[in-house]
Structure formats: C-alpha cells, structure tokens
C-alpha cells in the first residue's frame, strides 16, 4: 500500500505545482507518505526474511522517503529556493534509471517501467528546481500528476495481489 500513498502524494504535489493547494496543506501528505515509506524501507532492511523485501528494495524506497520528507519540510516552511533539493532529485534520477534496468532483468517489466517514469520525473524536478527553469512548471505539474495516477493504480494492483509480473 506504500505505492498507493506515493501515487496520492504525487497527484497532490503535481496539482500544487499547478497552483492548486497550499504548502502547509500539501506538507501533511508528504510527511505521512515519507513516514510510511520510511517504515516500509526499515522493515525491508532489518527484517527481509519476514517481509519479502531486501536491502536493495529498502535503499530504493529510502530515495523516495527522503524526497517526500524534504518536500514536506520545504512546503511547511515556505522555502522558495529549492536548488539543493533539485540537485538531490538529479541524484535520485541517476539511480532510478539503472534500477529500472535491474528490475527489468529480474523480470518485473511493470515495475521497471515505473522506475523509468520515476527517473524521468525526478529529472524534471532537477530541471525545475536545480537549474531553476520555471517555464516548465506547468508541464512538470501535469507530468507529476499523471505519474501519480499511474503509480497509485500500480500500487493498488500490487496490493490486490494482481500484479502480473510479480
């Protein structure tokens, strides 16, 4: 269900980029999603036999956890200069792209596709925030919303046990 919350927070963050929503309001869902995904990552890292996860899963999930906690903190405080966060997003994109390839090699085509659309998403955050290309705000907002819908739907299908590649 963690991925369902990732979908929800991406939808909300995308709409926020488009001008719909207040930073402090958006911060709450970012904090919740960051906490949920952090707890999932900790479970995978420290109890892989019990959870079916791995330290690799945990490390990838922590990239997202920290993203949402950072967005939440910046939104709550009303931080305008987010270049540091933008450069972190480039780091996430650089790790997400090869992660998609590794997941693809393991046979989960759907999850690989998710990793690749996330890599593109985090790259767009770097463009928007890291190098401050504000003219792309609307496009990034819409892409973020679309990725949220796809991610949330994938998470729901996974939670139902109907993910065809697992």
C-alpha positions in Angstrom: 0.0 0.0 0.0 3.0 2.3 0.2 2.9 2.8 -3.5 -0.7 3.9 -3.2 0.4 6.7 -0.9 3.2 7.6 -3.4 0.6 7.9 -6.1 -1.6 10.1 -3.9 1.3 12.4 -2.9 2.5 12.7 -6.5 -1.0 13.7 -7.6 -1.3 16.3 -4.8 2.2 17.6 -5.5 1.5 17.9 -9.2 -1.7 19.8 -8.6 0.2 22.0 -6.1 2.8 22.8 -8.8 -0.2 23.8 -11.0 -1.3 26.3 -8.3 -4.0 24.2 -6.6 -3.2 23.9 -2.9 -1.4 25.5 0.0 2.1 24.5 1.0 1.3 23.6 4.6 -1.7 21.5 3.5 0.5 19.6 0.9 3.2 19.2 3.6 0.9 16.9 5.7 0.5 14.2 3.0 4.2 14.5 2.1 5.2 13.9 5.8 2.7 11.0 6.0 4.0 9.3 2.8 7.6 9.9 3.8 7.0 8.2 7.1 5.0 5.3 5.6 7.7 4.6 3.0 10.5 5.0 5.6 8.8 2.4 7.8 8.4 0.0 4.9 12.1 0.5 4.0 13.2 -0.1 7.6 11.1 -3.3 7.6 12.8 -4.5 4.4 16.2 -3.5 5.6 16.0 -5.1 9.1 13.5 -8.0 8.6 13.9 -9.1 4.9 13.1 -12.7 5.7 9.8 -11.7 7.3 8.9 -9.0 4.8 10.0 -10.5 1.4 11.9 -7.3 0.8 15.7 -6.7 0.6 18.2 -4.1 1.4 18.1 -3.2 -2.3 14.4 -2.5 -2.1 15.0 -0.6 1.1 17.6 1.6 -0.4 15.4 2.5 -3.4 12.4 3.2 -1.2 14.5 5.5 1.0 15.2 7.7 -2.0 11.5 8.3 -2.2 11.0 8.6 1.6 13.6 11.3 1.8 12.1 13.1 -1.2 8.7 13.4 0.5 10.1 14.4 3.8 12.2 17.1 2.2 9.2 18.4 0.1 7.1 18.4 3.2 9.7 20.3 5.2 10.1 22.9 2.4 6.4 23.2 1.8 5.7 23.7 5.6 8.4 26.3 5.9 7.5 28.0 2.6 11.0 27.7 1.2 11.3 29.3 -2.2 14.9 28.4 -3.1 14.9 24.7 -3.6 18.1 24.3 -5.6 19.6 21.9 -3.1 16.5 19.7 -3.3 16.6 19.9 -7.1 20.2 18.6 -7.1 19.1 15.7 -4.8 16.5 14.9 -7.5 19.2 14.6 -10.1 20.9 12.1 -7.8 17.6 10.1 -7.5 17.1 10.2 -11.3 20.6 8.9 -11.8 19.9 5.9 -9.5 16.4 5.3 -10.7 17.3 4.8 -14.3 19.7 1.8 -13.8 17.4 0.5 -11.1 14.7 0.1 -13.7 17.1 -1.9 -15.8 18.0 -4.2 -12.9 14.3 -4.7 -12.2 13.6 -5.4 -15.9 16.4 -8.0 -15.9 14.7 -9.6 -12.8 11.5 -10.0 -14.9 9.2 -7.3 -13.5 8.5 -5.3 -16.6 5.8 -3.2 -14.9 8.0 -2.2 -12.0 10.9 -1.5 -14.4 8.6 0.9 -16.3 7.6 2.6 -13.1 11.3 3.1 -12.2 11.9 4.7 -15.6 9.0 7.1 -15.4 10.1 8.0 -11.9 13.6 8.6 -13.2 12.2 11.0 -15.8 10.0 12.6 -13.1 12.9 13.2 -10.8 15.0 14.5 -13.7 12.2 17.1 -14.4 12.3 18.1 -10.8 16.0 18.8 -11.2 15.3 20.9 -14.3 12.6 22.8 -12.5 14.3 23.3 -9.1 18.0 22.5 -9.5 18.6 24.7 -12.5 15.5 26.9 -12.0 13.8 26.5 -15.3 10.4 27.9 -14.2 9.0 27.9 -17.7 8.5 24.1 -17.3 6.4 24.4 -14.1 3.1 23.6 -15.8 4.5 20.6 -17.8 6.2 19.2 -14.7 3.0 19.6 -12.7 0.9 17.7 -15.2 3.6 15.0 -15.6 3.8 14.7 -11.8 0.0 14.3 -11.6 0.0 11.7 -14.4 2.8 9.7 -12.8 0.9 9.8 -9.5 -2.2 8.3 -11.2 -0.1 5.5 -12.8 1.9 4.9 -9.5 -1.2 4.8 -7.3 -3.0 2.4 -9.7 0.0 0.1 -9.9 0.3 0.1 -6.1 -3.4 -0.8 -5.8 -3.0 -3.7 -8.3 0.1 -4.9 -6.4 -1.8 -4.7 -3.0 -4.6 -6.7 -4.5 -2.2 -9.4 -5.5 -3.0 -9.0 -9.2 0.4 -7.5 -10.4 1.1 -9.7 -13.4 4.9 -9.5 -13.2 5.4 -10.5 -9.6 
